[in-house]
Amino acid sequence: MAEASHIDAERLTTSERTRLCSAVRRKPRFLVIGAGQRGTAYASAVGREGLPAIIAAIADPIRSKRISFGKKYIWKDGAPREDQDFDSWQQFLTYERSRREAEATGEKVYTGVDGIILCTQDQTHKGILQAFGPLKLHVLCEKPIATTLQDCQDIYVGLGGAKSPDKVFSTGHVLRYSPHNMLLRKLLLEDRAIGELVSVEHTEPVGWFHFSHSYVRGNWRKESIAAPSLLCKSCHDIDFILWLLCYKTDFGEPAHMPSLVSSVGNLSVFTKRRKPKAAGNATNCFSCSHEHSCDWSAKKMYIEKLYDKGHKDFPVCVIVPDIEEITAKAGTEHGRAVLTQILSSDYNGSTPRATIESKQWYGRCVWESDNDVLDDQIVTLTWDDDSYSVSDKEFPDRGPKTAIFHMVAFTEAQCERRGKISGTHGEIQYDSKEIRVYNFDKFLQPEAAKIFTPLKAAGGHGGGDGGLMNGFSMAVEAVINGELSVEQAQAKYVGCTLKEAFMSHAMVFAAEEARLGRKIVDWQDWWAKLEQRLLSQ
């Protein structure tokens, strides 16, 4: 079937659109909610990789970000239409309800959207998804799905997870979709390169700068306004481990879930007691005598090492969202002055707590911030021997095994995961660039190890951003063109059910319960009780 993008650019009646669409293959149309880094990552993948999708509309309260996003991905050099540009998701809802009412009476209207790509702050996801529920749209929700277990439960039930979802759902577990990790999983589970799996050691090096920016000074610094760092930063790492060791339905095998979960961690560095004496009573880098010799100086990082060298994208654009527009109109020096002014802003003991928590303080001393999320944490998962528990049929890799995950802030590498996997016939070592497979039959022959260098894909997370967007787009495309059911498309293209996405989040909350309670959680019992609560909803 041919494509007919002109159908989307015209006002048509329902009968006209149905007649035209019946003769063409239609690409799914998506509304992006949030024009920030994550929304941009998914939208940019559509054009860069030629994905079967149309970014049809944007909703974001910051005009400069919204207009920049629209020019790149939606209306290009033209002017935005009424169905493309919204200053809030609420404004889109009002528009879409009116559009549907007009369409129902036979009026000519623009084509609606098939799904939403939700990339707002984590704590807003539940409210937005509940508000959009009656529209029955397909959903790609950035991770984490929500910031509390109860909110995750409510979303799961609301989307039909306890039954059979009637729309495609995907979440930002991007590690499943990078060429590197897809090859790693193939080597482990399909090729069985090292035999049966015994243990996994997986590390996420957050990066010293990234952690201070996002988790000490930024949006995710405090549990009361965000969530534990294990959830916000590393829920897709927990999902990655479960994807390797538990979720093997694509191999015809029921899930093999852990038996025990434990965790330990600390806020080890970014506390007031660690503050250098030379910094005295300073609470902001621009009034600190220790600033010139401090690794965490906001002045050095944001201005001298980034802005002054021409960097105006992330993270500078997070501090001043319209920095490009400012410098284009008033010049580089004026942009520097605006950046300096914002970084110099500070608070003191008389500042209301609500004011402090309502914004980010990127020039604040890292030892004087109100942050409380952990900068170093370990999660341990343990599996029992389950080899013969599935209809008396033996499956590989259902024996006892252990996985250890380490999230650490103080690293040179930024989000470049690394790890080791031990098997009955060998060992795999991996980083974000290559995979090394060593087999025990090559005793004293380390040079005989096989090195795999997966294709380096464009986009973030080693190509995982584009891979996730591609899978979601293809799933929705198959559904709206009547080629596959939602369940079939979800399995074939997304490769992750709503239940699996929810279960990966639940595992994080179980780990946090273990850490806070200084105990080991019996996962099977914990999950069984949770399922009972879900059924009661």
VOGU-3710 file (C-alpha; in Angstrom, 3 decimals, decimal comma):
1> maeashidae> 0,000/0,000/0,000  1,197/3,502/-0,763  1,572/6,288/1,798  -0,587/9,426/1,635  0,726/11,993/4,099  -1,456/14,662/2,491  -4,450/13,114/4,273  -3,065/14,349/7,585  -2,535/17,889/6,289  -6,162/18,478/5,300
11> rlttsertrl> -9,448/18,923/7,099  -11,650/15,986/6,160  -14,895/14,407/7,308  -14,829/10,949/8,872  -16,219/9,325/5,719  -13,702/11,120/3,495  -10,799/10,113/5,683  -12,002/6,508/5,969  -12,330/6,227/2,199  -8,857/7,646/1,560
21> csavrrkprf> -7,157/5,717/4,349  -8,593/2,407/3,191  -6,376/2,612/0,117  -3,121/3,563/1,843  -0,816/2,373/4,599  -1,020/4,908/7,378  1,816/5,962/9,671  0,888/6,475/13,319  0,687/10,085/14,506  2,019/11,021/17,937
31> lvigagqrgt> 1,656/13,918/20,342  4,862/14,559/22,313  4,203/15,925/25,792  7,400/17,602/26,978  9,908/19,159/24,588  12,915/18,471/26,798  15,827/16,097/26,373  13,788/12,877/26,368  11,010/14,138/24,124  13,642/15,382/21,707
41> ayasavgreg> 15,478/12,039/21,815  12,404/10,131/20,638  11,301/12,742/18,089  14,757/13,056/16,533  14,913/9,296/15,997  11,896/9,425/13,675  13,614/11,499/11,002  17,156/10,299/11,615  16,275/6,632/11,292  13,303/6,875/8,957
51> lpaiiaaiad> 10,867/5,376/11,449  7,252/4,655/10,514  5,822/7,521/12,559  4,771/11,154/12,364  5,453/13,614/15,168  2,146/15,421/14,794  1,985/17,802/17,766  3,907/19,144/20,747  2,682/20,268/24,174  5,105/22,179/26,388
61> pirskrisfg> 4,698/25,289/28,573  8,040/26,873/27,588  7,393/28,685/24,314  11,000/28,801/23,091  11,442/25,055/23,580  8,099/24,313/21,960  8,771/26,465/18,904  12,285/25,066/18,464  10,915/21,521/18,735  8,121/22,248/16,260
71> kkyiwkdgap> 10,426/23,748/13,669  12,687/20,716/13,825  10,129/17,944/13,851  6,619/19,163/12,961  5,856/22,324/10,977  9,428/22,947/9,748  9,610/26,344/7,974  5,877/26,963/8,000  3,590/28,230/10,727  2,041/25,789/13,232
81> redqdfdswq> -1,541/24,715/12,646  -4,148/24,617/15,390  -3,627/20,861/15,796  0,162/21,033/16,202  1,139/23,553/18,899  -0,079/23,470/22,524  1,244/25,247/25,611  0,034/22,448/27,890  -1,335/18,945/27,745  -4,558/20,319/29,183
91> qfltyersrr> -4,907/22,626/26,187  -4,464/19,649/23,881  -7,160/17,706/25,752  -9,608/20,585/25,329  -8,767/20,802/21,625  -9,005/17,038/21,081  -12,391/16,731/22,770  -13,729/19,537/20,583  -12,176/17,979/17,489  -13,810/14,639/18,208
101> eaeatgekvy> -17,180/16,254/18,840  -16,940/18,134/15,551  -15,841/14,991/13,740  -18,817/13,092/15,129  -21,233/15,650/13,637  -19,692/15,326/10,188  -17,542/18,446/10,200  -14,205/18,541/8,430  -11,352/18,301/10,943  -7,650/17,560/10,996
111> tgvdgiilct> -6,564/13,981/11,630  -6,232/13,121/15,305  -3,254/11,466/16,963  -2,918/7,735/17,549  -0,734/7,926/20,620  1,185/10,048/23,075  4,875/10,142/23,986  4,956/11,287/27,599  8,211/12,974/28,614  7,293/15,275/31,479
121> qdqthkgilq> 8,619/15,179/35,044  8,166/11,747/36,600  5,715/12,819/39,305  3,276/14,180/36,687  2,855/10,922/34,751  -0,052/9,481/36,733  -2,248/12,564/36,430  -1,579/12,945/32,723  -2,177/9,273/31,912  -5,413/9,277/33,878
131> afgplklhvl> -6,585/12,423/32,093  -5,791/10,900/28,685  -7,351/7,535/29,569  -10,785/8,249/28,020  -9,136/9,087/24,673  -7,924/5,483/24,327  -4,541/6,330/22,811  -1,394/4,225/22,537  1,227/5,276/25,109  5,002/5,572/25,285
141> cekpiattlq> 5,784/6,782/28,810  9,301/7,790/29,781  10,727/5,907/32,753  10,020/5,731/35,564  6,314/5,223/34,941  5,619/6,921/38,290  7,454/7,800/41,492  5,570/5,679/44,045  4,494/2,064/44,067  0,855/3,068/44,523
151> dcqdiyvglg> 0,963/5,388/41,514  2,571/2,649/39,431  -0,199/0,274/40,540  -2,898/2,787/39,624  -1,392/3,333/36,169  -1,014/-0,401/35,611  -4,645/-1,068/36,488  -5,859/1,992/34,578  -4,108/0,842/31,405  -5,681/-2,592/31,684
161> gakspdkvfs> -2,616/-4,441/32,909  -4,626/-6,666/35,241  -6,643/-7,823/32,213  -5,615/-7,416/28,594  -4,566/-3,902/27,477  -6,445/-2,630/24,430  -3,658/-0,249/23,388  0,090/-0,584/22,864  2,174/0,503/25,850  5,903/1,075/26,061
171> tghvlrysph> 8,136/2,678/28,645  11,664/4,092/28,577  13,494/0,844/29,320  15,855/1,748/26,499  18,618/-0,709/27,436  16,610/-3,525/25,844  16,809/-1,877/22,429  20,464/-0,983/21,813  22,349/-3,090/19,238  24,981/-3,826/21,906
181> nmllrkllle> 22,522/-5,264/24,425  20,441/-7,109/21,851  23,605/-8,893/20,697  24,575/-9,593/24,305  21,209/-11,213/24,957  21,445/-13,249/21,763  24,883/-14,543/22,757  23,585/-15,525/26,191  20,176/-16,992/25,482  20,113/-18,013/21,831
191> draigelvsv> 23,721/-18,900/21,051  24,360/-20,005/24,650  27,926/-18,780/24,275  28,887/-19,483/27,901  26,421/-22,234/28,743  23,993/-21,842/31,623  23,994/-18,492/33,399  25,307/-18,486/36,958  25,838/-14,856/37,940  25,765/-11,281/36,658
201> ehtepvgwfh> 27,695/-8,240/37,864  26,288/-5,091/36,264  27,418/-1,521/36,959  25,967/1,809/35,977  28,644/4,487/36,294  26,422/7,546/36,515  29,310/9,960/36,090  30,544/12,523/38,575  29,287/15,547/36,642  25,968/14,026/35,605
211> fshsyvrgnw> 25,152/13,055/39,179  25,962/16,481/40,615  23,905/18,174/37,892  20,781/16,009/38,089  20,824/14,392/41,532  22,431/17,019/43,772  21,389/20,317/42,203  18,700/19,282/39,731  15,223/17,832/39,365  15,964/14,417/40,877
221> rkesiaapsl> 17,905/15,496/43,989  15,267/14,836/46,604  12,934/11,882/47,176  10,042/14,100/48,282  9,978/15,904/44,922  11,161/13,009/42,749  11,908/9,447/43,908  14,862/7,315/45,049  17,802/7,551/42,643  17,567/3,785/42,083
231> lckschdidf> 14,146/4,343/40,501  14,823/7,592/38,637  18,255/6,689/37,330  18,483/2,931/37,279  15,067/1,295/36,966  16,015/0,410/33,379  19,169/-1,295/34,677  17,058/-3,470/36,959  14,822/-4,136/33,952  17,923/-4,995/31,882
241> ilwllcyktd> 18,960/-7,649/34,422  15,455/-9,124/34,547  15,299/-9,061/30,729  18,439/-11,208/30,632  17,572/-13,558/33,487  13,766/-13,638/33,840  11,752/-12,556/30,826  12,237/-15,241/28,212  8,732/-15,583/26,823  10,179/-15,031/23,334
251> fgepahmpsl> 11,921/-18,389/23,877  8,657/-20,037/24,915  9,589/-20,046/28,587  7,602/-18,713/31,556  9,284/-16,003/33,614  11,794/-17,162/36,207  11,671/-14,498/38,885  14,125/-14,012/41,772  13,416/-15,477/45,162  15,255/-12,891/47,304
261> vssvgnlsvf> 15,986/-9,162/46,990  18,340/-7,086/49,134  20,020/-3,700/48,871  22,460/-1,408/50,640  23,508/2,116/49,822  24,585/5,520/51,042  24,588/9,214/50,410  28,325/9,105/50,858  29,764/12,402/49,619  27,218/15,171/49,070
271> tkrrkpkaag> 26,521/16,007/52,711  27,377/19,047/54,781  29,872/17,196/56,965  31,985/16,569/53,834  32,235/20,264/52,998  35,865/21,473/52,749  36,853/23,883/55,496  38,175/26,276/52,863  34,611/26,778/51,608  33,595/28,324/54,928
281> natncfscsh> 29,964/29,444/55,097  29,524/29,862/51,338  26,401/28,256/49,917  26,873/29,221/46,271  29,881/28,722/43,999  29,902/32,392/42,952  30,491/33,551/46,515  32,938/30,831/47,547  36,677/31,325/48,088  37,232/27,583/47,518
291> ehscdwsakk> 35,562/27,660/44,082  38,767/27,922/42,017  40,093/24,609/43,381  36,772/22,759/43,677  35,937/19,850/41,335  32,236/20,642/41,612  32,417/24,365/40,814  29,313/25,393/38,857  31,210/28,353/37,456  33,919/26,107/36,006
301> myieklydkg> 31,575/23,405/34,748  28,736/25,364/33,210  30,415/28,588/32,135  34,134/28,082/31,604  34,156/24,467/30,364  30,845/24,468/28,495  29,294/27,824/27,601  32,572/29,638/26,898  33,526/26,817/24,528  30,335/27,093/22,528
311> hkdfpvcviv> 28,179/24,441/24,212  24,586/25,646/24,476  22,773/22,321/24,433  22,479/19,980/27,454  23,120/20,818/30,268  23,299/24,586/29,607  19,867/24,593/27,950  18,435/22,964/31,080  19,547/25,945/33,160  18,481/28,525/30,548
321> pdieeitaka> 15,911/26,832/28,260  15,860/29,712/25,770  19,634/30,245/25,711  19,785/29,871/21,921  17,122/32,549/21,418  18,806/34,873/23,931  22,229/34,666/22,304  20,758/34,982/18,806  19,018/38,227/19,750  21,417/39,815/22,246
331> gtehgravlt> 24,778/38,128/21,711  27,060/35,670/23,470  28,099/38,019/26,280  24,504/38,726/27,195  23,810/34,989/27,215  26,761/34,508/29,550  25,411/37,197/31,867  21,981/35,543/31,973  23,552/32,148/32,712  25,725/33,675/35,443
341> qilssdyngs> 22,760/35,423/37,032  20,744/32,218/37,230  23,675/30,223/38,593  24,297/32,908/41,214  20,757/32,715/42,598  20,652/31,184/46,068  18,465/30,630/49,095  18,932/30,907/52,860  17,273/29,836/56,085  14,353/32,216/55,624
351> tpratieskq> 13,456/30,924/52,153  10,194/28,919/52,244  10,711/25,218/51,727  8,114/25,225/48,949  10,164/27,812/47,066  13,366/25,806/47,462  11,752/22,599/46,233  9,953/24,264/43,337  13,094/24,909/41,300  16,643/23,789/40,639
361> wygrcvwesd> 19,711/25,501/42,087  22,521/24,735/39,678  24,981/27,153/41,292  24,388/25,826/44,803  27,271/24,330/46,780  27,046/20,543/46,454  27,606/20,206/50,199  24,867/22,723/51,044  22,095/21,403/48,818  18,849/19,892/50,074
371> ndvlddqivt> 19,572/16,619/48,229  18,935/13,285/49,924  19,056/10,611/47,180  21,791/7,978/47,322  24,992/8,347/45,304  26,154/4,745/45,805  23,895/1,681/45,948  24,058/-2,070/45,451  21,122/-4,393/44,741  21,446/-8,163/45,009
381> ltwdddsysv> 18,954/-10,546/43,399  18,986/-14,279/44,130  17,230/-17,062/42,225  16,319/-20,510/43,547  16,690/-23,688/41,521  13,499/-23,817/39,456  14,573/-26,267/36,758  11,638/-28,693/36,964  8,876/-26,473/38,308  7,243/-25,675/34,954
391> sdkefpdrgp> 4,962/-28,587/33,984  7,793/-30,981/34,855  9,640/-29,698/31,796  13,267/-28,688/32,200  14,309/-25,294/30,832  17,875/-23,978/30,662  18,963/-21,115/32,921  16,356/-21,823/35,603  18,968/-23,033/38,049  20,186/-21,021/41,056
401> ktaifhmvaf> 21,900/-17,767/40,159  22,764/-14,324/41,466  22,791/-10,809/40,034  24,538/-7,837/41,600  23,796/-4,312/40,403  25,945/-1,336/41,395  24,909/2,275/40,810  27,793/4,637/41,537  28,129/8,384/41,005  31,879/8,863/41,227
411> teaqcerrgk> 33,130/7,726/37,843  34,809/9,151/34,780  32,459/7,203/32,501  28,971/8,631/32,215  26,215/6,030/31,861  28,532/3,669/29,929  27,437/0,424/31,522  29,872/-2,402/32,126  29,684/-5,867/33,585  30,594/-9,543/33,760
421> isgthgeiqy> 28,415/-12,597/33,277  29,561/-16,001/34,492  28,294/-19,208/32,915  28,920/-22,913/33,200  31,226/-22,874/30,156  32,737/-19,406/30,182  32,564/-15,736/31,011  31,387/-12,618/29,187  32,751/-9,154/29,875  30,997/-6,157/28,358
431> dskeirvynf> 31,076/-2,405/28,297  29,231/0,008/26,058  31,549/-0,642/23,123  32,415/-4,337/22,934  31,569/-7,784/24,253  34,329/-10,255/25,148  33,451/-13,974/25,258  35,909/-16,351/26,947  35,304/-20,093/27,073  36,880/-22,444/29,588
441> dkflqpeaak> 38,066/-24,799/26,849  40,574/-22,047/25,942  42,522/-22,638/29,148  45,610/-20,376/29,319  44,655/-18,873/25,954  43,214/-15,441/26,749  44,000/-14,367/23,198  41,461/-16,929/21,986  38,581/-14,979/23,482  36,092/-13,734/20,899
451> iftplkaagg> 35,571/-9,995/20,702  32,281/-8,637/19,355  31,966/-4,971/18,462  28,293/-4,216/17,832  27,295/-1,563/15,350  27,447/1,841/17,012  24,016/3,319/16,516  23,160/7,015/16,572  21,166/8,555/19,386  21,269/8,116/23,129
461> hgggdgglmn> 21,810/4,937/25,180  23,846/3,296/22,424  20,953/3,476/19,980  18,442/2,332/22,586  16,389/5,533/22,295  15,888/5,000/18,583  15,347/1,284/19,019  12,603/1,802/21,575  10,903/4,454/19,415  11,130/2,164/16,399
471> gfsmaveavi> 9,538/-0,756/18,234  6,721/1,408/19,594  6,065/2,995/16,192  6,005/-0,337/14,360  3,663/-1,848/16,950  1,181/1,016/16,668  1,492/1,016/12,879  0,627/-2,688/12,739  -2,417/-2,165/14,975  -3,915/0,885/13,226
481> ngelsveqaq> -3,511/-0,785/9,826  -5,299/-3,901/11,047  -2,327/-6,224/10,583  -1,897/-7,396/14,186  -3,825/-7,343/17,426  -2,506/-5,194/20,267  -1,192/-8,279/22,052  0,558/-9,557/18,916  2,090/-6,172/18,064  3,210/-5,651/21,672
491> akyvgctlke> 5,006/-9,005/21,656  6,530/-8,691/18,186  7,752/-5,106/18,202  7,846/-3,792/21,776  9,023/-7,119/23,208  7,858/-6,135/26,680  4,418/-6,436/28,189  2,833/-3,863/30,451  3,110/-6,415/33,262  6,866/-6,831/32,712
501> afmshamvfa> 7,355/-3,052/32,711  5,393/-2,783/35,940  7,198/-5,743/37,499  10,606/-4,166/36,829  9,452/-1,036/38,657  8,041/-3,158/41,474  11,426/-4,840/41,872  12,987/-1,426/42,530  10,433/-0,704/45,253  11,094/-4,117/46,801
511> aeearlgrki> 14,831/-3,343/46,820  14,170/-0,011/48,505  12,002/-1,739/51,118  14,872/-4,130/51,780  17,404/-1,303/52,095  15,297/0,863/54,358  14,285/-2,075/56,517  17,809/-3,540/56,625  16,369/-6,888/55,583  16,094/-9,421/52,793
521> vdwqdwwakl> 12,785/-9,367/50,931  11,142/-12,622/49,856  10,191/-11,569/46,337  7,698/-14,359/45,681  5,740/-13,522/48,819  6,082/-9,750/48,227  4,776/-10,029/44,651  1,935/-12,398/45,589  0,632/-9,854/48,121  0,959/-7,073/45,556
531> eqrllsq> -1,016/-9,077/42,984  -3,790/-9,553/45,539  -3,992/-5,784/45,987  -4,076/-5,331/42,203  -6,969/-7,761/41,867  -8,878/-5,900/44,564  -8,557/-2,672/42,548
//
